[in-house]
Amino acid sequence: MGESANVEYLETYQDKFHFLVKRGYLYTAEDLWVSLEDGLARVGMTDFLQQKSGDMAFVKLAATDKELRRRDRLGEVETMKATLEITSPLDGTVVQVNDLLDDQPELVNEDPYGEGWLVAMKPAGDLATQGLLDADAYFVLMKEKLVEEDRKRRSQGGTNG
């Protein structure tokens, strides 16, 4: 795995794939990011998760004003490979849903840390108690996942599984 120095992102390469982790964001072990701005927490899928999941075909998210606890169902995304349940990274209330994803679910793939965000939430309580990781800690976890996936792929010996 190669790595390079980038001011805005931590990045690594594995085979032909390039993975980015945006600095200054918080992350979950379930591969979601949280960006804090003006008292709101914007939530999205990490570059790793969107690449692993495949091309987005459909995104369905919780309604505005929905109160969620950490790990409650936030929505689901449907890709060419699978349907994934997305869980809330924190306790809070959904205050905005990215309506662009209704017609352009591919934004999650094209710009996971920007236009491809999922929801904005009003956090309930202190984010420090929500188990979120900083970019460096998530980057280490993501690289461990890449190694594990590579190990699984090699042990399958190219068989379809």
N, C-alpha and C positions, 0 to 999 in steps of 0.2 A: 504494500500500500504506500503510495507516494503522498506527500503532503507539500503544500506551498504556503507562503506567507501572504496573507491578504488582510487588510486593515478591517474591512467590514464583516468578513466571514472567516470562520475556521473551515478549512476544506481538506478533503482527502480524495484520493483516487483508488479505485479497485478495478482491475481489468480495464474495460473501456468506460467505466462509470465514474462520474464526478459527483461528489456529495458535499453540500454546503450546510453549515450551521451558522446562523446569524448571531453575531456578538450583540450583547445587550438585551437579548430576549431570555425568557425563562422557559424551561422545557419539562415535559413529563417523560417518565420511562416508557409511556405508550406512544411516544413520538409525535406529540403535539407541542406547539409553541404558544407562549403567552407574551404579549407586548403591552406594557403599561404606558398609558398616555392620558393625561387629564382625568385621572381617577377611573378610567375604564380599562378593562383587560381585553385586548383583541386576541382572538384565538384562531389558530390555523394548524394545518398539517405540515410536518417538517418535510424538507426536501427528500430525506431518506424514506419516509413513509409513502410519499406520493410516487417516488420511483419504484419502490417495492410493490406498490399496489397496482400500478399500471395506469392506462389512460382513463381519466374520469368520464363516465357516461351520464351520471345523475348524482345530484347532491340534495339530500333532504335534511333540514335542520329544525331544531326546536323553535317554537313560536316565540315572538317577542313577548316579554313580560313573564316568561316561564322561569320559575325559581328552580334552581338545580343545586344538588349537593355534589361534591367531588365524586367522580366515577358514575354519576347518573348518566343516562342516555342523553347525549346532546344531539344526535342525529345519525345518519348513515350516508355512506357514499357507495355508489355502485360503479365498478370498473369493468373492463373487459375480462378481468380475471376473477373477481369476487365481489361480494357485498361486505363492507366493513362497518361495524358499529363504532361510532365515535362517542367517547365518554367525556364528560366535562372535566377539565383539568383543575377546577376549583369550585368552591361554594360561591354562588352568586345568582344574579338575575340576568337573563338575556335581554339586552336593550336594543340590539340591532342585529339583523341577519344580512349577510352579503347577497342581495337580490340579483347581482350580476351572475351568480352561479346557476340561477334558474335556466338561463339561455346559454351560458358559457361555462359549463363545469370544467372545461379544459384549463381555465385560469388557475386551478389548483396545481396542475402540472407545470404550466408555463411560468407562473410567478407565485410559488408557494408562500414566500415571506412578504408578499406585497398584495397585488390585486386578487390573489387567490385565498385571502383570509375567509374564515367561516362565519364567526359571530363576534360581537362585542358584548362583554358582560360587565355589570356593576358588581365588583367583588363584595362578598359578605365576610367581614373579618380580615384578619391579617394574612397576607399572602405568605409570610415567612412560615406559617404553620401548615401550609397546603402541600408540602412535600415536593415543591418544584426545584428543578436543577438549574444551575447557571450554565452558560454555553460551554464552558470548559468541561464540566462534569458530564453534560449530555454528549459532548463530542467523544469522550472516552467510552461511554456506554454504546453509542452508535457504532464506533469502530469494533467493539466487542461483538455486536450483532452482525456486522459485516463478516467478521472472521468466522462466526458460528454458521452463518448462511453459506459461506464458501466451503466450510467443512462438510456440511450436509450435502451440498451439491456434488462435491467430490466423492463422498461415500456412496451416493446413489449411482455413480459411474455412468452418468448420462442417461439413465433410464427415466422414463416419464413417471412421475409419482404423484 
